[in-house]
Amino acid sequence: MNAPSSSMFASVRRHFDEPQVREGVYLTVPADGNGTEPVRLTAAEAHEALYGPAADPGLSPSIWEGVLSAALADRTPHGTGKLLLVWLALPRLTGTVHRVCTRLRADRSDVEAEMVLALFEGLADLDAASPLHSSSLIHTARTRAWRFARAGLREIPSTRVERITQDRAVIPVDGTADEPATGEGLDVRVDRPDGPDGLRASLRFRVRPEHLREEVFGYAEYGGTDRTTRHVPRKRRTRRRVGTLPMRRIGRRP
């Protein structure tokens, strides 16, 4: 049996899946200015009025006004006003979550959490004395999701650094293959170029000096190709000299 999802949206859905919550949380829908009386709805009735088969678009603004009023008035740790806002906003947000995660390969849980945070931050900026509309909050949450995912594109994972340590080690000519590597690691920083191509952000990692020299000189020798994906014939060499340190690969002796 699969474990339940721990994402923000899934947690809110599970909360309102409980019958006592759906039927026990009430919402007061204010009059719409046409002489109608305020209406008291359960959370389930409000959801049905917004998204059900018999949804009335003319009633939607009044329902959202009641939802936002309840969320603004919710100042207790265990209040349900803010959760009700998130639950009723989910159908208007899940499509954006799917598109963001599909196109930008963002983590769904992170995107959902950013959306909920945007809803709460936008709610804090609302003035209860002014007309309350949900459109601005929903727009802010969608924009926040796209901005968050695009910012994550600057952090591109790469396995090239890990492959450096998997290459055959380089040791001095007079050393042996069984000798442990010595020396301090180097902190290497690769800055982002000015042009549109190449890295999207600076890289910083730690690598042992002998691995760094092997990778740099090997990369230059092969003309910038990736040795893990393309076989390039190599000239037979008995040894390579880097500065004043003669070096050779493990298992090969001059």
C-alpha positions as CSV (number, residue, x, y, z in Angstrom):
1,M,0.0,0.0,0.0
2,N,1.4,3.3,-1.0
3,A,2.0,6.0,1.6
4,P,-0.3,9.1,1.3
5,S,1.2,12.1,-0.4
6,S,2.7,14.7,2.0
7,S,2.2,17.6,-0.4
8,M,0.4,20.7,0.8
9,F,-2.6,20.3,-1.5
10,A,-2.9,16.6,-0.6
11,S,-2.9,17.4,3.1
12,V,-5.7,20.0,2.7
13,R,-7.8,17.6,0.7
14,R,-7.4,14.9,3.3
15,H,-8.5,17.3,6.0
16,F,-11.7,18.2,4.1
17,D,-12.3,14.6,3.1
18,E,-13.5,14.0,6.7
19,P,-17.3,14.3,6.7
20,Q,-17.3,16.1,10.1
21,V,-15.1,18.8,8.6
22,R,-17.0,19.2,5.3
23,E,-20.3,19.4,7.1
24,G,-19.1,21.0,10.3
25,V,-17.4,24.1,8.8
26,Y,-19.8,26.9,8.0
27,L,-19.4,29.9,5.8
28,T,-21.6,33.0,5.7
29,V,-22.2,34.3,2.2
30,P,-23.1,38.0,2.4
31,A,-25.9,39.6,0.5
32,D,-25.1,40.5,-3.1
33,G,-26.8,43.9,-3.2
34,N,-29.9,42.7,-5.0
35,G,-32.0,42.4,-1.9
36,T,-31.0,38.8,-1.1
37,E,-30.4,37.7,2.5
38,P,-27.0,36.4,3.7
39,V,-26.8,32.7,3.3
40,R,-25.0,30.2,5.6
41,L,-23.3,27.3,3.8
42,T,-21.3,24.4,4.8
43,A,-17.8,23.9,3.3
44,A,-19.2,21.1,1.1
45,E,-22.1,23.3,-0.1
46,A,-19.8,26.2,-0.9
47,H,-17.6,23.8,-2.9
48,E,-20.6,22.5,-4.8
49,A,-21.9,26.0,-5.5
50,L,-18.5,27.0,-7.0
51,Y,-17.6,23.9,-8.9
52,G,-20.6,21.5,-9.0
53,P,-22.8,20.8,-12.0
54,A,-25.3,23.4,-10.8
55,A,-22.7,26.1,-10.1
56,D,-24.1,29.7,-10.3
57,P,-21.5,32.1,-11.7
58,G,-23.5,35.0,-10.4
59,L,-23.2,33.6,-6.8
60,S,-19.4,33.0,-7.1
61,P,-18.3,36.6,-6.1
62,S,-20.4,36.6,-3.0
63,I,-19.1,33.1,-1.9
64,W,-15.5,34.2,-2.4
65,E,-16.2,37.4,-0.4
66,G,-17.4,35.2,2.4
67,V,-14.4,32.9,2.1
68,L,-11.9,35.8,2.3
69,S,-13.8,37.4,5.2
70,A,-13.6,34.1,7.1
71,A,-9.9,33.7,6.4
72,L,-9.1,37.3,7.5
73,A,-11.0,36.7,10.7
74,D,-9.2,33.4,11.4
75,R,-6.6,34.4,13.9
76,T,-6.5,31.2,16.1
77,P,-3.9,28.4,15.7
78,H,-6.6,25.8,15.1
79,G,-8.9,27.9,12.9
80,T,-10.3,26.6,9.7
81,G,-10.9,29.9,7.8
82,K,-7.5,29.9,6.0
83,L,-7.7,26.1,5.3
84,L,-11.1,26.7,3.7
85,L,-9.6,29.3,1.5
86,V,-6.9,26.9,0.3
87,W,-9.4,24.1,-0.2
88,L,-11.7,26.1,-2.3
89,A,-8.8,27.6,-4.3
90,L,-7.4,24.2,-5.2
91,P,-9.4,23.6,-8.4
92,R,-8.1,27.0,-9.7
93,L,-4.5,26.2,-8.9
94,T,-3.9,22.5,-9.7
95,G,-3.8,23.1,-13.4
96,T,-1.0,25.7,-13.0
97,V,0.9,23.3,-10.7
98,H,0.7,20.6,-13.4
99,R,2.0,22.9,-16.1
100,V,4.8,24.3,-14.0
101,C,6.0,20.9,-13.0
102,T,5.7,19.5,-16.5
103,R,7.4,22.3,-18.4
104,L,10.0,23.4,-15.8
105,R,10.5,20.0,-14.0
106,A,9.9,21.6,-10.6
107,D,9.1,19.6,-7.5
108,R,5.3,19.4,-7.0
109,S,5.5,19.7,-3.2
110,D,7.7,22.8,-3.4
111,V,5.4,24.5,-6.0
112,E,2.3,23.8,-4.0
113,A,3.9,25.2,-0.8
114,E,4.9,28.4,-2.6
115,M,1.3,28.8,-3.8
116,V,-0.1,28.5,-0.4
117,L,2.5,30.9,1.0
118,A,1.5,33.4,-1.7
119,L,-2.2,33.0,-0.8
120,F,-1.5,33.8,2.9
121,E,0.9,36.7,2.1
122,G,-1.7,38.1,-0.3
123,L,-4.4,37.6,2.3
124,A,-2.4,39.6,4.8
125,D,-2.3,42.6,2.4
126,L,-6.1,42.6,1.9
127,D,-8.2,45.3,3.6
128,A,-11.4,43.8,5.1
129,A,-13.1,47.2,4.7
130,S,-12.6,47.1,0.9
131,P,-14.4,44.8,-1.6
132,L,-12.8,41.3,-1.4
133,H,-12.0,39.5,-4.6
134,S,-10.2,36.2,-5.1
135,S,-8.8,37.0,-8.6
136,S,-5.8,38.9,-7.3
137,L,-4.9,36.2,-4.8
138,I,-5.2,33.4,-7.4
139,H,-3.1,35.4,-9.9
140,T,-0.5,36.1,-7.3
141,A,-0.2,32.4,-6.4
142,R,0.1,31.3,-10.0
143,T,2.7,33.9,-10.7
144,R,4.7,32.9,-7.6
145,A,4.7,29.3,-8.8
146,W,6.2,30.2,-12.2
147,R,8.7,32.5,-10.7
148,F,9.8,29.9,-8.2
149,A,10.2,27.2,-10.8
150,R,12.2,29.5,-13.2
151,A,14.5,30.5,-10.4
152,G,15.2,26.8,-9.8
153,L,16.4,26.5,-13.4
154,R,19.6,28.3,-12.3
155,E,20.5,25.3,-10.2
156,I,21.2,22.7,-12.8
157,P,22.3,19.4,-11.4
158,S,25.3,17.9,-13.1
159,T,27.0,14.5,-12.8
160,R,30.2,15.7,-14.3
161,V,31.8,16.5,-11.0
162,E,30.9,13.1,-9.6
163,R,32.4,11.4,-12.7
164,I,35.7,13.0,-12.0
165,T,36.1,11.0,-8.8
166,Q,35.2,7.8,-10.7
167,D,37.9,8.2,-13.3
168,R,41.1,6.2,-12.9
169,A,43.3,7.8,-10.3
170,V,46.5,9.6,-11.3
171,I,49.5,9.1,-9.1
172,P,53.3,10.0,-9.4
173,V,55.5,7.7,-11.4
174,D,57.4,6.5,-8.4
175,G,54.2,5.8,-6.4
176,T,52.0,2.7,-6.2
177,A,48.4,2.1,-6.9
178,D,47.7,1.1,-3.3
179,E,49.0,4.3,-1.8
180,P,46.2,6.4,-0.3
181,A,45.6,9.8,-1.9
182,T,47.1,12.7,0.0
183,G,46.9,16.4,-0.1
184,E,44.2,18.9,0.6
185,G,41.2,19.4,-1.6
186,L,40.7,22.5,-3.8
187,D,37.7,24.7,-3.7
188,V,36.9,25.4,-7.4
189,R,34.6,28.1,-8.6
190,V,33.3,28.3,-12.2
191,D,31.8,31.7,-12.9
192,R,28.9,32.2,-15.2
193,P,30.0,33.6,-18.7
194,D,28.6,36.9,-19.9
195,G,27.0,35.4,-23.1
196,P,23.7,33.6,-23.3
197,D,25.2,30.2,-23.7
198,G,26.9,28.0,-21.1
199,L,26.3,28.0,-17.3
200,R,23.2,29.7,-15.9
201,A,24.8,30.3,-12.5
202,S,28.2,30.0,-10.9
203,L,29.3,26.6,-9.7
204,R,31.4,25.8,-6.6
205,F,32.6,22.4,-5.6
206,R,35.6,20.7,-3.9
207,V,37.8,18.3,-5.8
208,R,41.2,16.7,-5.2
209,P,44.1,18.4,-7.1
210,E,45.1,15.3,-9.0
211,H,41.6,14.7,-10.2
212,L,41.3,18.3,-11.3
213,R,44.5,18.2,-13.3
214,E,43.5,14.9,-14.9
215,E,40.1,16.3,-15.9
216,V,41.4,19.6,-17.2
217,F,44.2,18.2,-19.3
218,G,42.2,15.3,-20.6
219,Y,39.3,17.6,-21.6
220,A,41.7,19.8,-23.5
221,E,43.3,16.8,-25.2
222,Y,40.0,15.5,-26.5
223,G,38.9,18.9,-27.8
224,G,36.1,19.4,-25.3
225,T,34.2,16.1,-25.8
226,D,32.7,14.1,-23.0
227,R,34.8,11.0,-22.5
228,T,32.0,9.1,-20.8
229,T,29.8,9.3,-23.8
230,R,32.2,9.3,-26.8
231,H,35.2,7.2,-27.4
232,V,38.2,9.1,-28.8
233,P,41.3,7.1,-29.9
234,R,44.3,8.1,-27.8
235,K,47.9,8.2,-28.7
236,R,50.0,5.8,-26.7
237,R,52.0,7.8,-24.2
238,T,54.3,6.4,-21.6
239,R,53.8,9.3,-19.2
240,R,52.4,12.8,-19.0
241,R,54.2,15.7,-17.3
242,V,52.2,18.4,-15.6
243,G,54.5,21.2,-14.5
244,T,57.4,19.3,-12.8
245,L,55.3,16.4,-11.6
246,P,55.4,13.3,-13.9
247,M,52.1,11.4,-13.7
248,R,50.7,8.2,-15.0
249,R,47.4,6.2,-14.7
250,I,46.9,3.3,-12.4
251,G,47.9,0.0,-13.9
252,R,50.2,1.4,-16.6
253,R,53.9,1.8,-16.0
254,P,56.4,3.5,-18.4
